[in-house]
Amino acid sequence: MWAAVSSMRGVNDELGPLLRMTYPRGMERLDAQPVPLGRKLFRSWLLLFGVLPIDYDDLVLTRLDPARGFREESTLLSQRVWIHERTITPTPSGCELVDRLEAEPRAELLAAPSRAIVRALFRHRHKKLRARFG
């Protein structure tokens, strides 16, 4: 599972067909090279249906523990604060993947719609992961 969720191709598989994240050449895998923790790795454009830019993510990892998870503390165009912590824990039948999110939209008026969109997006991601890994 780690090989899939730590690659941008795997991330885009989770998000698709709703969204696609761009990334620079050489960043196909987040664990293929030393990652400078706490510093912006790159700006990723979030493309609705893979084509329409609707947001960006200035991607910053503050923890990267191969095979166990990561912690991302980024800013997005839409979010002043975006913390995404993904943990993978071995279980007798395989593993458990847990995403924990904290988000603070730039405009308070967008808080409720933002929560609904993020919830729906992560439900979609987990549905795709269950379909792939069981």
Backbone as a ProteinNet text record, in pm:
[ID]
protein_1_A
[PRIMARY]
MWAAVSSMRGVNDELGPLLRMTYPRGMERLDAQPVPLGRKLFRSWLLLFGVLPIDYDDLVLTRLDPARGFREESTLLSQRVWIHERTITPTPSGCELVDRLEAEPRAELLAAPSRAIVRALFRHRHKKLRARFG
[TERTIARY]
82.1	0	87.1	194.6	279.5	330.1	368.7	420.4	318.1	191.4	86.9	60.3	44.1	1.7	115.2	238.4	350.2	397.4	324.1	356.9	250.5	289.4	192.8	94.3	138.1	45.7	-62.5	-21.1	-116.5	-210.7	-157.6	-241.7	-345.7	-301.3	-393.9	-494.9	-456	-552.3	-660.7	-620.8	-717.7	-812.8	-760	-838.8	-925.7	-879.2	-946.8	-1083.1	-1166.4	-1148	-1184.5	-1214.1	-1258	-1147.6	-1030.5	-917.4	-790.8	-695.8	-560.4	-465.6	-357.3	-255	-135.4	-85.6	34.9	156.5	269.9	394.6	511	624.1	739.6	806.9	871.8	952.2	1051.2	1067.8	1158.3	1090.1	962.9	889.3	777.9	796.1	694.9	669.9	775	765.2	815.3	739.2	778.7	890.8	919.5	1025.9	1143.2	1150.6	1257.7	1387.4	1379.6	1496.7	1483.3	1591.7	1579	1481.7	1388.1	1287.2	1322.3	1336.9	1364.4	1237.9	1235.3	1116.8	1101.8	976.4	947.7	967.7	1001.7	1021.1	930.2	888.2	802.2	875.9	812.2	869.6	839	712.5	670.2	526.6	484.4	344	274.3	167.1	85.4	-47.5	-80.6	-211.6	-312.5	-428.9	-538.7	-630.2	-643.2	-716.4	-847.9	-958.7	-1090.8	-1105.9	-1144.4	-1156.9	-1028.3	-916	-785.6	-746	-831.5	-799.3	-817	-915.1	-947.6	-881.8	-784.2	-719.5	-819.8	-835.6	-930.1	-864.2	-741.9	-674	-527.5	-444.8	-307.8	-270.8	-169	-117.9	31.8	78.3	222.5	264.7	306	325.5	447.9	423.4	528.3	507.1	605.5	599.8	681.5	622.8	695.3	733.9	677.8	715.6	697	794.5	786	847.8	763.6	804.1	766.3	859.1	825.3	759.1	653.6	569.7	476.8	491.7	408.7	323.6	366.7	284.3	361.7	286.1	344.8	256.4	311.2	235.2	267.6	163	174.6	117.5	192	145.4	164.5	62.9	72.2	-24.1	-10.3	-111.6	-164.4	-291.4	-356.3	-410.2	-445	-509.1	-636.4	-709.4	-837	-823.1	-709.8	-693.3	-569.2	-589.9	-477.2	-393	-461.3	-395.9	-451.1	-361.5	-400.1	-303.1	-351.4	-269.1	-333.9	-257.7	-305	-204.7	-251.2	-166.6	-223.5	-140.8	-181.6	-95.1	-163.3	-94.6	-136.9	-39.3	-64.5	-14.7	-104.9	-72.5	-95.7	5.1	-16.5	-124.8	-204.4	-305.9	-290.4	-350.5	-339.9	-389.6	-486.3	-540.7	-482.6	-385.2	-324.7	-276.9	-355.6	-318.1	-441.5	-426.9	-530.6	-470.6	-540.6	-496.7	-593.1	-537.1	-617.8	-566.7	-658.8	-627.8	-688.2	-607.4	-654.8	-627.9	-730.8	-720.8	-756.7	-684.2	-719.1	-711.1	-814.9	-815.5	-876.9	-821.3	-874.6	-885.2	-1008.5	-1023.9	-982.2	-941.4	-900.1	-1018	-1139	-1259.1	-1354.4	-1392.9	-1481.3	-1612.4	-1658.1	-1781.8	-1774.1	-1652.3	-1632.4	-1612.5	-1618.6	-1589.7	-1683	-1813.4	-1908.4	-1897.6	-1896.4	-1880.2	-1745.8	-1642.7	-1510.5	-1510.6	-1570.6	-1579.5	-1651.9	-1762.9	-1841.4	-1761.4	-1689.3	-1609.8	-1495.8	-1425.2	-1312.5	-1362.8	-1473.4	-1531.1	-1564	-1631.6	-1670.4	-1547	-1446.4	-1324.8	-1252.7	-1243.1	-1172.5	-1256.3	-1388.5	-1471.7	-1443.2	-1436.7	-1405.7	-1267.8	-1168.2	-1032.5	-1030.4	-1098.3	-1098.8	-1177.5	-1281.7	-1355.8	-1265.2	-1186.8	-1093.5	-987.2	-936	-835.7	-893.5	-1016.8	-1080.5	-1100.5	-1140.2	-1159.7	-1027.9	-919.9	-788.7	-726.4	-737.1	-664.9	-754.3	-884.2	-974.4	-996.5
-118.6	0	125.7	125.6	244.1	283.9	187.2	219.8	299.8	266.8	338.9	476.6	485.1	612.1	713	671.8	765.3	809.1	769.6	815	913.2	1009.5	1105.4	1035	933.1	855.6	790.7	736.7	677.3	780.4	897.3	1006	1043.8	1058.1	1095.4	985.2	860	751.2	763.4	796.2	816	931.6	1038.5	1159.2	1149.9	1073.1	1068.6	1003.9	1035.2	1133	1276.2	1297.8	1430.4	1534.4	1499.5	1592.7	1524.9	1608.7	1562.3	1668.2	1623	1714	1712.6	1831.8	1839.9	1826	1792.5	1781.1	1792.2	1838.6	1853.5	1719	1714.2	1596.5	1569.5	1444.2	1405.9	1389.2	1429.1	1416.8	1312.2	1216.2	1112.9	1032.4	1012.1	939.8	1031	1037.6	1125.7	1068.2	939.5	878.9	830.5	875.3	828.8	907.4	1018.3	1101.3	1162.8	1214.5	1283.3	1401	1409.1	1515.6	1617.4	1744.4	1847.2	1874.9	1824.1	1840.6	1985.6	2031.2	2165.6	2274.5	2236.4	2334.2	2299.2	2399.1	2376.1	2288.5	2177.2	2087.8	2139	2178	2230.4	2280.5	2353.3	2394.8	2296.8	2240.4	2147.5	2213.4	2219.8	2270.8	2159.1	2187.5	2091.9	2120.7	2020.5	2036.2	1959	2030.3	1967.7	1885.6	1759.7	1663.8	1655.3	1687.6	1674.8	1788	1891.6	1997.5	2140.3	2166.6	2302.6	2336.8	2430.9	2467.2	2533.8	2474.8	2531.5	2567.9	2521.4	2548.3	2511.9	2547.8	2498.6	2459.4	2374.5	2324.6	2350.2	2437.1	2454.7	2344.8	2232	2107	2112.8	2092.9	2089.3	1964.5	1876.8	1760	1790.1	1760.3	1779.4	1645.2	1537.4	1402.1	1309.3	1225.4	1122.6	996.4	899.3	773.1	661.2	625	526.8	401.5	360.8	245.7	272.4	385.1	415.3	540.8	636.1	753.6	883.2	992.1	1124.9	1227.8	1346.6	1462.8	1576.4	1630.9	1744.3	1866.6	1977.9	2104.6	2210.6	2227.1	2311.5	2428.3	2515.6	2618.3	2596.8	2624.1	2615.8	2754.1	2774.6	2899.7	2917.5	2808.2	2813.6	2796.4	2743.6	2709.7	2778.1	2855	2917.6	2809	2707.1	2594.3	2466.2	2375.4	2243.3	2143.1	2064.5	1960.7	1826.9	1744.2	1610.6	1509.6	1432.2	1328.1	1193.3	1114.6	981	879	783.2	679.5	543.1	457.5	320	229	146.2	56.5	-87.6	-174.5	-316.1	-377.7	-465	-540.3	-687.5	-778.9	-921.1	-952.7	-873.4	-901.5	-812.2	-728.2	-639.3	-511.4	-404.3	-277.6	-188.5	-85.1	15.2	149.4	222.8	355.1	457	556	660	795.7	879.6	1017.5	1106.7	1197.9	1298.1	1434	1518.3	1647.2	1762.6	1872.1	2000.2	2102.1	2181.7	2282.7	2410.8	2521.8	2653	2732.3	2748.2	2822.7	2968.2	3028.5	3168.9	3261.1	3218.3	3298.2	3217.8	3273	3203.6	3162	3240.8	3210.7	3075.9	3033.5	2907.4	2786.9	2804.6	2694.4	2575.9	2598.3	2486.5	2419.1	2493.5	2425.6	2353.9	2413.8	2351.4	2217.4	2213	2086.5	1980.1	2017.8	1922.3	1869.7	1957.9	1916.9	1825.2	1862	1779.8	1643.2	1639	1509.8	1422.5	1479.7	1403.7	1356.3	1442.1	1404.9	1289.6	1293	1185	1057.4	1068.5	947.7	882.6	965.7	916.9	850.1	913.6	857.3	721.9	712.2	585.9	477.9	517.2	421.1	365	450.8	405.6	314	348.6	264.5	127.3	125	-3.7	-88.9	-25.1	-99.6	-159.7	-88.2	-135.7	-238.6	-214.2	-297.6	-387.7	-367.1	-451.7	-399.7
0	0	0	77.4	83.7	-54.1	-135.6	-269.5	-349.3	-333.9	-407.5	-347.8	-216.8	-157.2	-143.6	-165.1	-157.3	-295.7	-398.1	-532.9	-579.9	-659.4	-711.8	-804.5	-872.9	-955.9	-868.9	-753.4	-660.7	-601.7	-566.7	-514.4	-620.1	-744.4	-850.2	-879.3	-858.3	-872.3	-764.5	-642.5	-533.3	-564.1	-618.2	-642.1	-768	-865.1	-995	-989.7	-1081.9	-1190.3	-1149.7	-1021.6	-975.7	-984.1	-933.4	-926.7	-974.9	-1012.4	-1040.3	-986.5	-923.5	-872.5	-966.8	-999.4	-1081.1	-989.9	-1049.5	-974.6	-1071.8	-1023.7	-1112.3	-1139.9	-1251.9	-1286.8	-1173.9	-1140.6	-1032.6	-898.1	-890.1	-763.6	-775.2	-864.2	-883.2	-756.6	-678.6	-551.6	-441.1	-333.1	-223	-139.1	-155.2	-75	-160	-285.3	-373.4	-355.2	-286.5	-263	-124	-70	58.8	45.6	137.2	134.4	241.8	203.1	303.2	385	505.7	590.5	634	637.6	684.8	581.3	458.1	350	233.1	159.7	43.3	-58.1	-93.2	-194.8	-335.1	-355.9	-485.1	-473.7	-573.6	-583.7	-676.2	-625.9	-702.5	-734.9	-861.2	-901.2	-891.2	-834.8	-828	-945.6	-1031.8	-1156.4	-1148.5	-1157	-1156	-1283.5	-1267.1	-1377.3	-1460.1	-1396.3	-1460.1	-1551.5	-1564.4	-1660.3	-1608.9	-1524	-1484	-1349.9	-1348.1	-1221.6	-1127.2	-1005.9	-909.3	-776.2	-753.9	-627.5	-647	-552.2	-550.4	-409.1	-399.8	-271.6	-270.8	-181.3	-161.2	-64.2	-118.6	-45.5	46.2	176.6	278.9	362.9	364.6	452.6	577.5	693.9	818.9	881	828.7	870.9	752.4	730.1	626.6	683.9	707.6	768.6	670.9	580.4	477.7	535.1	467.4	501.7	618.6	688.5	805.8	789.8	705	683.5	670.4	676.7	661.3	730.9	744.7	791.8	696.7	639.9	548.6	619.6	617	674.1	567.9	485.4	367.8	374.9	277.8	254.6	113.4	98.7	-30.9	-64.7	-188.6	-225.4	-142.2	-120.3	-48.8	102.8	149.1	291.2	348.4	452.9	523.5	591.5	644.2	710.8	649.5	615.3	565.3	627	721.1	782.6	749.5	682.9	644	698	793.3	851.2	809.6	743.2	698.8	772.4	836.5	912.5	859.1	838.6	795.8	906.5	958.2	1069	1025.8	1042.8	1009.3	1098.4	1040.4	1114	1076.2	1150.9	1115.9	974	925.1	791.8	682.8	713.7	614.7	677.9	664	726.1	736.7	820.1	836	797	712.1	669.7	728.8	799.3	862.3	815.6	769.8	735.9	842.5	895.4	990.8	927.5	927.7	858.7	950.1	931.4	992.4	880.2	868.4	763.5	816.6	772.8	807.3	677.9	628	502.8	518.3	408.2	410.8	439.4	401.6	427.3	514.9	629.7	723.9	657.9	565.7	493	420.6	389.6	316.8	408	539.2	632.4	612.2	611.4	597.3	461.5	349.8	220.5	208.8	265.6	261.6	334.2	454.4	529.8	448.7	386.5	307.5	188.2	121.8	5	47.9	154.5	202	247.6	321.1	363.6	243.2	146.2	26.7	-50	-59.9	-132.7	-63.7	69.7	139	145.4	145.3	129.9	-4.4	-106.5	-241.3	-244.4	-184.4	-181.8	-112	2.1	76.7	2.9	-66.8	-149.2	-258.2	-320.9	-424.8	-364.7	-245.6	-180.6	-144.4	-91.4	-58.1	-183.6	-292.6	-418	-466.3	-446.5	-493.8	-400.5	-268.5	-172.9	-88.3	-92.8	-15.4	124.8
[MASK]
++++++++++++++++++++++++++++++++++++++++++++++++++++++++++++++++++++++++++++++++++++++++++++++++++++++++++++++++++++++++++++++++++++++

